């Protein structure tokens, strides 16, 4: 069995499923994906994500504001804690830092400050209520690690999702008790750095994801992604680790439930 540890079910293309999200989820189930963590990214879609999780038995939710969306509105700690108290919410995020988008070579100071404030708040809330944090990091290695050290929890920690950095950063995150999640990017021709991380990663800290509807793995690159394609990610990672997909699935499921320990109670019978 497999778990898609990071997807955006409110954004996937369900046209091929007669407009039914339930059918898209069923297609993933048929390929051995037993559970999916649906991630919120804006104030506007947090309740939508929670509702999806509460409607579909094999879906759980995470609540937060993506760093690229903080200028449109950030959550207070009180709001995050209130959302996190709802049924089937198992994590905070996605939050973090993204310095990729720059204006004339310089990152906007206002956006950077908002990202720092929002990330610190998510980390603090997670520490307070004992939930892990789903972290997005892009071209912000030092600041991401510094904020986790300053505001995060070693006990409840979190995951660096859709990891695209180097082994040095992965190792530093492991020292903070964080997990590393690998997306379909690992299958891309120019992703040798990520493949090196996978080869070096201890198997007990590894997760897999689609980040759908984005970043579909080969052979679906360039097409809309969806949770059922986490099987392609799993097979590729299993090959890199020199193990069967079944064994990789066992390890990554165990890791998922160790980190997101509330999720197991929502696993369909």
N, C-alpha and C positions, 0 to 999 in steps of 0.2 A: 504493500500500500504506500501511497505517496500523499504529501500535503503541499499545497501551494501556499507558501508562507507570506505572500504579498501579492494582492491583486486588487483591481479597482472595478468591482462588478457593476457599479452604476455607470460605467463608461464603456463597457465592452459592446461590440457590435453583435446584436442578437437577431439581425435580419434573417440569417440562415436558419434560425430556430423559430421562425414564425413569430418573431417579436417576443418570445418567451424566455425570460431569464432562467426560469425553472428548467427549461429544456437544455439550455447551455450548461447549467450545473449538472444535469443528468448526463450529458455527454462527457463531462469530466469524470463523473463517478464511474461510468462504463470503462474508462481507461485506468481505473485504480486510484483515482484521486479522492481520498476519503474526507478531506476537510480543506477549507479555504479561509484565509484571513483576509477580509475585505477592509481596505484602508481608506480613511477619510483624509482630505487634503485642504478643505476650506471650511469656514464657518457655515456656509450654505449647504454643504453636503454631509455634514456630520450626522444629522438625524436620519437622512436618507440611508446612509451606510448602516446605521444601527437597525433601521427598519428592515433592510435586506437581510441582515443576520437573524433577526427575530422571526422572519418569514420562512427562511430556508434552513432546515435542520442541520446541514453540514457546513454552515457558514458562521464564522465568528467575526467580531469587529474590533477595529482600533480607532481611537478618536484623537484628532489633532489637526494642526494647520501646517501645511508644507511651507518650507522657507521661501519658495518662489511666490507664495500667495499672501505673505504677511502684510504687504502694503494695502491689500483689500480688507484686512481685518484680522486681528489676533484675538485669541481666547484668553480669558483670565484663568487663574488657577482654580477659582471657585467653579467656573463653567466646566472646565476639564474634569474636575472631580465629580460634578453632578452628572455629566454625560457618562463618565466611567462607571458610575454606580448602576447603570441600566443593565438589564439582562443581556448576556452574550458579549459584552465588551470585555476584552482580555488584555488590552494594551493601550498605551498612549502613542500618538504619532499618526501620520508621519510628520516628523519635525526634523530639525537639523540646520545645516548651513549649505548654501549654494552660491559660490562666487564665480560661476561660469559666465554669467551674463554681465558684461561690463559696458560702460559708456565711455567711448573714446579712450579705451585702455585703462580706465579707472573704475573701480567698483563704487556704486552709489553709497555714500556714507549713511544716508538715512535708512536705506534698505538693510545695510549691514548691521546697523545698530538694532533695528527691529528684529532681524533674524537672531541675533545674540540674545535679546531679551526673551523672545518667544521660545527659543531652544532651552534656555536656562529654566524658564517657567515649566515647560513640559518635564524636564528632568527632575525638578523639585517636586512637582505634583506626583510623578511616578514614585519617587522615593517616599513621599508622605503616605501614599495609599497602597504601596507594595505591588505596583504593576510595572512590567518592562516597557521600554521605550523603543519605538521603531525609528531609526535614524537614517536620514538622507544626507550624504556628504559628497560634495563635488568641488574639487579644487580648493578645499578648506581644511586640509589635513591637520595642521597644528592647532587651529582654533577649535575644531571639532573635538579633538582629544582633550584640550585644555578645559573646555566647558564640561565635558563628561566627568573629568577629574574633580572639578570644582563643585558641581551640582548634582551629579548622578549617584546611583546606588550600586555598590559592589554586589550586594545580595540579590537585587532584582534585575539589575543591569538592563540589557537590551540587545539590539541587533543592528549592525550596519548593513542595510539592505541594498540590493543591486550593486554589490561592491565592485568598484572599478579602480581602486587604488593599488598600491604595491604591497609586497609582503611585509615591508617595514611597518606600514600602518596597520596591517592586519595583526601583526604580532603585538603591537602596542595596544590594540583594542582587546586582544585576548588577555593581556595583562590586567585589563579593567573588567574582566569577566564577561566581555561582550561576545556575541556570536557573529558570524559572517554569513550572509545570504548571497547565493549566486544565481544570477538571472540568465536568460538566453544569450546575453552578450558574450558569455564564455565560449559559445560556438562560433563567433565571428572570426574571420581570418586574421584580423589585426589585434586579437585579444590575448596575446601570449603572456602579458603581464598577469592577467587574471588567471590564466591556466597555471601559471607558476604558483600563484597563491593557493589554488585548489590542491596542487600536488603537495604543498607544504603544510596545509591545514590539518590540525588534529581532527579526526573524524567526529569527535564528540562535541564540536562547536560549529558544525557546518549545517546550513539550511539551504533549501532550494526554493525558487519562486519563478513566477512569470512576469510580474509587474504589468500584467495585461491591463489595458489593451496595447501597451507599448512593448517594443523590443522582442518581437517574436523570434524564436531560435531558428537557425537553419534546420530544415529546408523551408521554413515559412517566413523567412526574413522579408520585410517589406509589406507583409500582410497583417491584418489585425490580429493581435495576440489574444489568447483566452486561456483559462486555467487548464484545459485538457492538454495543452502543449508543455506543461511542466514535466511530462513524461520524457520529452526530448531533452530537456535540461538535465533531468536525472540520469538518463542513459549516458550523456556526454560526460557528466561529472563522475559517474561510476567507472567509465572507461579510463579517465584520468587517474582515478584512485586505484585502479586494478582490481575492481570487485564487481560482483553482479549488481544489476539494478535492484534486485530484491534485497540484497544486503544493504545497499545504499539507502533504500527506502526505510528499512528498519532503523538504521542509525539516525536519519534525518527526522523521522517521526518521533523517536525517543528524544532527540534534541529539542524539537518543537514543543513537546509537552513538558520538558524540563524548564524551558524558558517561559512559555505561555501556559503556566500550570493550570490556569482557570479553564483552558480550552478543552481539556479532556472530559470534563463533566458534560460538555455539550456534544460529544461525539455520538452520532446516531447509533442506536443498538443494532 
